[in-house]
């Protein structure tokens, strides 16, 4: 009784508790004030109605207290109004009225209410679900939004671990979050949480750690429901994915269209060009030879136009990939000069080429693209220079300030010149200067393609011109120096070239679905002594090879029943050694790669170049 009288007005909560069943035997006025229960009510309660921790949680806190050498415990107590308050609890066994009891002295933790007024207001008034957890990730406070949306209707969330209160957040995630929070890290994570209607909510979780006197006390955790915006975003992503699929399908259809167009245009051009060449070689009449020459020139013009159109398409789609290789500068220039001299001669224009300084013997660049640039610009100069005029090509090998090599070119003509108003437009596709004095044909593609190709090579082009007096085009083509190994390979390859093209008794299987192209191949090969067999599709070619022996196969790519790529793959399944040479109107790097990946040895473009064809065959027999 002495203890009870002394403690009735004590400034801290005093509880006398039965050690047998946890019944509250007695409570003072401070307990009545803090807990909100009357003393009579308290005496009819058990301590576990106030201390909301489970036994294992109490044991854990007692172990922590022991490790920290303190004689009090941190327990959350629940008031009559449902508020959770943090307490410091000291318990001592003693005798009261000759009964063994626990004397518990309970203080409000001064730092226990670590949420300041602003934070409390945030928790209570936030439009998001907000909970407060202690250092063990146990929920000690929750706002109405959380209770209405995430609290189990049959089970209070207060006192539960967050992983118990929220479905979809695992215990391991809680531990990971707790570790981050206790280290002072702000935790941000997107996750899926089931609400209390068993519906999935896409939520953004933000956890902010709280400290008092450098000690971690828990965290304020905001749970923002992002379901609506997430679903909209998913719809948007699905929409764009569908759009991308459609765009990809459109791109593939366009690629297929241009591939077919290239094939379908080059196939008759191959026939026209080669038939015209046969006529020039075999005809005795000067008049007939002139006819064949005109056919040949027209078809070569059409081929150049096709090349420019396909190049422009690739450039517009930013799909040009340079094919850099080591080449002999002398042989490359001879090829360009042969074409240009013939064009100048037929137009009655004097052509001069001045190779200044020392032109490097072996360099690396994209042979096909550079040839296209130089022929376009030189042909343009000849085209706009009248009969009796002159075109001069100055070419010089230089190095820039950083030691990088390049070819500086000047193409000078004394032709019709360019008007001042058109100089800014001359490199635009399909642009031609309108003038009654112009008598030349053209689409205005050559210079546009040349400029775009030079841009792709990090080169440049510019001009000077005066109307009626002529034009000078300047252009720089960056190159790379060939290594010693690359030069040795080129020299060895040159020694291996056979120039007499003797194909006597060479058995050649031709797989080609176009009659005229097949006749052209047969004529070229049989003139050199070859024995040819012709089939019109890839499947027939595979079957013929199974039953007969051949020295080499010429394989068209686009054929019915079985195309050339699939035919080559089947052949390599039972014959690893026979040389296969692809013949295709598709001549880009990707097309060549597809042929080589299928097991072919070479890939030649159409229209077929007679010397290139014979030289390639002789390399493999």
KOLLOFI-647018 format. One record per residue (C-alpha): x, y, z. Coordinates in steps of 0.001 Angstrom, whole numbers, padded with zeros to 6 digits, always signed. Layout:
XYZ...
% end
This chain:
+000000+000000+000000+002920+002317+000671+004094+001941-002925+000569+002638-004246+000176+005777-002138+003609+007052-003131+003035+006431-006831-000548+007706-007251+000587+011230-008176+003970+010217-009594+004914+012245-012750+005429+009030-014754+003082+006142-015484+003200+003428-012848+001670+000032-013498+001654-002999-011277+001386-006119-013441+000823-009755-012599+003771-011814-013832+001447-014799-014307-001056-013537-016890-000095-009896-017532-003142-008497-015764-002857-004850-014690-003355-004929-010946-003056-001209-010313-002434+002056-012240-001768+005641-011179-003333+008914-012332-000576+009513-014964-001597+006221-016615-005180+007421-016678-004062+010726-018237-001830+009229-020934-003737+006113-021935-007205+007705-021784-008647+004835-019827-009985+005326-016297-008053+003671-013503-010969+001275-013064-010816+000336-016756-007087-000178-016598-007470-002558-013659-009698-004764-015848-007142-004929-018708-004034-006874-019513-000768-005283-020504-000887-006842-024003-003962-004688-024708-001679-001685-024368+001676-003042-025479+000892-004033-029078+004065-006063-029668+003995-009801-030051+006090-011942-027734+008889-012419-030279+009027-008653-030855+009209-008030-027111+011994-010610-026822+013853-008917-029681+013611-005489-027997+014795-006920-024686+017798-008448-026451+018585-005111-028099+018375-003379-024694+020749-005926-023219+023243-005431-026055+023022-001657-025601+023524-001951-021805+020309-000181-020916+017789-001154-018198+014749+000153-020025+012902-000940-023107+011378+000890-026073+007799-000250-026447+004945+001273-028469+001758+001539-026406-001716+001996-027770-004055+004530-026155-007819+004301-025876-008155+006590-028919-005975+004218-030989-002923+006484-031043+000447+004769-030825+002919+006409-028437+006528+005420-027897+007429+004609-024301+010504+003927-022221+009617+001047-019871+011551-000037-016794+010254-003132-014983+011303-004483-011608+009990-007505-009669+008765-006554-006221+006344-007520-003418+003058-005652-003000+000552-006803-000474+002725-009922-000145+002232-010714-003850+004924-010975-006511+004313-008270-009110+006158-006335-011807+006560-002652-011097+006685-000846-014452+007801+002776-014576+006779+004143-017962+007895+007426-019491+006887+009092-022711+010012+009079-024837+010963+012714-025303+012474+011844-028645+009971+009068-029208+007477+011345-030896+010051+012007-033594+007514+013347-036054+007306+017114-035729+004028+018954-036198+004613+019501-039909+005304+015816-040427+002203+014828-038451+000147+017162-040601+001685+015671-043741+000824+012146-042617-002751+013029-041724-003597+015297-044664-001619+013774-047530-003525+012672-050629-001252+009621-050738-001218+006665-048380+001311+007485-045645+002590+005295-042846+005166+005785-040123+007413+002870-039195+009887+002403-036395+013439+001127-036724+012121-002421-037080+009886-001438-040016+006834-001862-037770+003898+000425-038558+003176+002803-035697+000980+005320-037503-001117+005364-040682-003270+008027-042283-006869+007614-043392-005965+007053-047060-003843+004055-046117-006490+002671-043772-009274+003085-046353-007321+001540-049228-004645-000822-047929-005471-001886-044377-007033-005334-044088-010629-004723-043062-010363-007596-040572-006913-006849-039218-005464-003584-037932-002191-002605-039632-000805-000817-036578+001921-002882-034984+002462-005021-038050+005663-005187-040041+005257-003403-043339+005756-006691-045209+002797-008122-043281+000542-005151-043914+001267-004746-047623+000912-007666-050001+003638-007750-052686+006388-006299-050515+008440-009214-049215+010306-009477-045950+013621-009386-047802+012595-006112-049457+011689-004731-046021+015122-005652-044680+016802-004085-047725+014733-000911-047280+015430-000819-043546+019154-001123-044150+019064+001742-046635+016900+003907-044409+019034+003252-041309+022056+004406-043328+020305+007670-044004+019344+006823-047601+016069+007899-049129+014331+004882-050656+012433+005189-053936+010919+002141-055607+008095+001324-058007+006189-001838-057209+002824-003538-057504+000671-003692-054351-002698-005311-053778-005237-002980-052173-007806-004216-049678-010179-005031-052579-007586-007468-053940-006893-005171-056915-003381-004513-058154-002181-000925-057727+000962+000297-059468+002598+002374-056750+005564+004606-056286+006989+004277-052778+009095+006978-051153+010736+006312-047774+012390+009147-045823+014462+008173-042757+014062+010026-039454+016799+010566-036898+017044+012006-033429+020459+012926-032062+022090+010970-034906+020136+007851-034043+017833+006185-036561+014270+006004-035256+012268+004936-038282+010827+006441-041418+007911+008181-043034+006788+006189-046062+004536+007597-048771+002695+005225-051116+001467+006982-054251-001083+005159-056378+000152+005520-059980-002208+002970-061469-004048+005337-063803-000961+007012-065203+000864+003663-065424-001970+002120-067423-002040+005167-069701+001720+004855-070146+001354+001164-070924-001318+001991-073478+000980+004606-074959+003885+002157-075094+001641-000461-076695+000480+002139-079225+004036+003107-080141+005130-000526-080261+002299-001193-082689+003268+001892-084681+006878+000713-084765+005738-002701-085933+003755-001068-088723+006685+001178-089584+009021-001818-089639+006600-003716-091876+006402-000661-094140+010207-000394-094169+010574-004067-095080+007974-003723-097814+009797-000682-099182+013140-002487-099022+011630-005420-100864+010132-003078-103458+013451-001362-104174+015283-004690-104254+012799-006017-106796+012899-002774-108755+016686-002935-108860+016578-006564-109969+013834-006036-112524+015554-002978-114048+019085-004353-114038+018025-007645-115628+016910-006139-118966+019767-003621-118792+022169-006546-118516+020692-007981-121688+020729-004652-123561+024296-003736-122592+025798-007143-123343+023843-007674-126561+024999-004240-127738+028588-005204-126904+028238-008438-128901+026908-006404-131817+029840-003972-131682+032331-006870-131554+030776-008950-134335+029149-006531-136778+031104-005435-139890+028822-002643-141069+029854+000787-139778+026214+001870-139664+025158-001141-137588+028136-000685-135246+027048+002928-134693+023538+001732-133854+024915-000706-131301+027105+002024-129791+024083+004278-129348+022168+001429-127689+025125+000792-125402+025481+004480-124451+021758+004791-123699+021715+001686-121554+024835+002836-119675+023037+006133-119021+020007+004258-117661+022278+002174-115431+023926+005309-114035+020508+006845-113387+019382+003695-111539+022522+003741-109409+021941+007408-108505+018297+006777-107577+019145+003834-105329+022034+005744-103740+019789+008729-103049+017227+006455-101368+019902+004925-099140+021336+008346-098295+017925+009759-097371+017437+006862-094962+020976+007311-093538+021743+003703-094438+024917+004234-096432+027701+002112-094936+031118+002683-096421+032997-000386-097603+036611+000594-096975+039217-001536-098778+042816-001254-099918+043202-000569-103647+045796+000307-106240+045374+004025-106968+046809+003641-110468+044390+000874-111468+041456+002727-109920+042235+005939-111826+042707+004045-115084+039180+002663-114712+037705+006156-114154+039758+007722-116964+038707+005048-119486+035027+005842-118889+035472+009633-118903+037715+009752-121982+035106+007793-123944+032359+010203-122793+034493+013264-123697+035438+011824-127079+031830+011081-128007+030862+014671-127048+033812+016244-128903+035266+017694-125685+038995+017766-124935+039780+016050-121651+043023+016393-119687+044023+014735-116411+046858+016170-114322+047976+014043-111386+049965+016543-109318+052750+015662-106886+053036+011939-106169+049764+010072-106070+050062+007490-103312+050261+004007-104897+048031+002224-102381+045298+003758-100225+042027+002682-098599+038548+004026-099358+035144+002918-100626+035988+002083-104224+032405+001973-105517+031334+005249-103856+034438+007240-104806+034136+006053-108397+030505+007167-108378+031484+010627-107061+034303+011213-109539+032389+009976-112590+029300+012008-111629+031270+015251-111307+033454+014672-114399+030446+013567-116466+028563+016673-115321+031416+018898-116530+031490+017178-119924+027701+017326-120209+027618+021120-119784+030610+021830-122028+029905+022341-125705+031605+020532-128571+035157+021882-128920+035365+022832-125231+037767+021531-122608+037546+019769-119239+040609+019496-116966+040890+017217-113930+043588+018118-111414+044119+015552-108671+046535+015916-105758+047425+013705-102755+047707+015860-099609+047614+015640-095826+045755+017930-093448+047189+019613-090345+046687+016453-088308+048454+014286-090868+045319+012661-092299+045602+011957-096057+043051+013040-098649+042715+013579-102409+042090+017185-103426+040309+017398-106787+039595+020237-109186+037357+019706-112217+037567+022761-114506+035425+023313-117578+034846+026217-119949+031198+025359-120465+027986+027284-119932+028580+028122-116263+026023+028473-113449+023849+031461-112676+024330+033186-109292+020787+032400-108211+021248+028679-108787+024593+028091-107084+022931+027523-103696+020510+024957-105175+022803+022941-107406+023480+020242-104800+019766+019698-104058+018141+016556-105565+016231+016924-108853+017246+020591-109254+018232+021799-112730+018761+025352-113877+016053+026389-116304+017431+027974-119470+016489+027922-123137+020174+027422-123997+020398+024122-122088+020275+021189-124460+021345+018443-122069+019266+015727-120465+019457+014781-116810+017565+014475-113557+019722+016648-111330+020669+013677-109135+024411+013283-109778+025685+016281-107790+023195+015735-104953+024332+012121-104585+028001+013125-104795+027635+015747-102059+025751+013334-099782+028366+010622-100301+031163+013086-099554+029369+014120-096367+029181+010459-095360+032955+010236-095873+033653+013489-093946+034719+015054-097226+033520+018298-098793+032629+019885-102135+032288+023484-103321+032365+025394-106603+033222+028604-108435+031344+029540-111587+030608+032405-113921+027733+032341-116343+028953+031753-119914+032595+031205-118871+032650+027875-117081+032713+026179-113703+035286+024717-111318+034241+022050-108830+036522+021450-105848+036116+018322-103739+038213+016584-101073+038004+012824-100509+039473+011528-097225+041424+008267-097564+043512+005990-095362+047012+004683-095952+047195+000965-096752+049263-001238-094439+052219-003303-095678+050188-006506-095248+047332-005094-097354+049750-004000-100093+051409-007444-100151+048003-009087-100505+047069-006819-103432+050348-007553-105195+049913-011312-104709+046333-011131-105939+047497-009251-109026+050067-011958-109831+047352-014607-109535+045098-012943-112138+044775-014978-115329+044511-012813-118441+044016-015370-121215+040714-016654-119767+041120-020202-121097+038087-022232-119984+038599-025241-122256+036564-028250-121013+035578-026368-117836+032158-027660-116768+030003-024769-115564+026496-025057-114108+024411-021904-114725+021386-021317-112477+019488-018396-114065+015754-017923-114651+016046-015184-117311+016479-016579-120827+018395-013622-122265+020793-013396-119333+021409-017140-119560+022172-016847-123300+024625-014022-122600+026455-016118-119992+026518-019162-122264+027924-017122-125156+030662-015495-123012+031703-018829-121477+031501-021066-124532+033619-018595-126534+036393-019418-124027+035907-023198-124372+033626-023894-121401+030963-026611-121364+027790-025154-119874+024622-026572-118347+021682-024246-117774+018805-024669-115298+016064-022146-114513+015713-022452-110704+017737-023226-107601+016127-026607-106895+017047-027886-110360+020593-026662-109762+020842-028609-106490+019454-031765-108163+021847-031459-111144+024849-031160-108848+023809-034286-106907+023818-036330-110135+026695-034697-112086+030136-033205-111625+030857-029537-112320+033901-027317-111863+032003-024191-110825+028455-022854-110355+027086-019458-111429+024101-018788-109150+021448-016120-109732+019888-014909-106469+016241-014310-107390+014793-017489-108902+011489-019383-108610+010926-022547-106519+014260-022144-104680+016265-018901-104625+020035-018731-104947+020714-018177-101218+018723-021247-100138+020155-023292-103003+023716-022452-101898+022908-023441-098303+021583-026829-099482+024608-027399-101699+026990-026710-098838+025153-029442-096917+026635-032106-099223+029398-030341-101195+031787-028086-099295+034339-027471-102067+032702-026551-105376+033099-022784-106070+029794-020898-106213+029668-017390-107719+026584-015309-106978+025136-013194-109795+022767-010509-108529+021257-007181-109419+021550-006332-105703+025111-005185-105147+025190-003484-101738+027414-004706-098930+024512-006379-097110+023634-008317-100286+027229-009485-100689+027326-010550-097039+024150-012625-097403+025702-014476-100347+028976-015146-098544+027145-016208-095362+025200-018751-097440+028488-020349-098500+029156-018659-101845+032705-017737-102791+032091-014489-104697+029265-012043-105440+029197-010280-108837+026740-007547-109743+024544-007199-112781+024889-005999-115478+027664-008571-115846+031104-007254-116692+032622-009793-119094+036223-009409-117949+035283-009429-114259+033252-012609-114755+036013-014461-116631+038695-013269-114238+036665-014471-111222+035984-017897-112754+039653-018384-113644+040603-017605-110053+038729-020718-108852+039347-023360-111526
% end
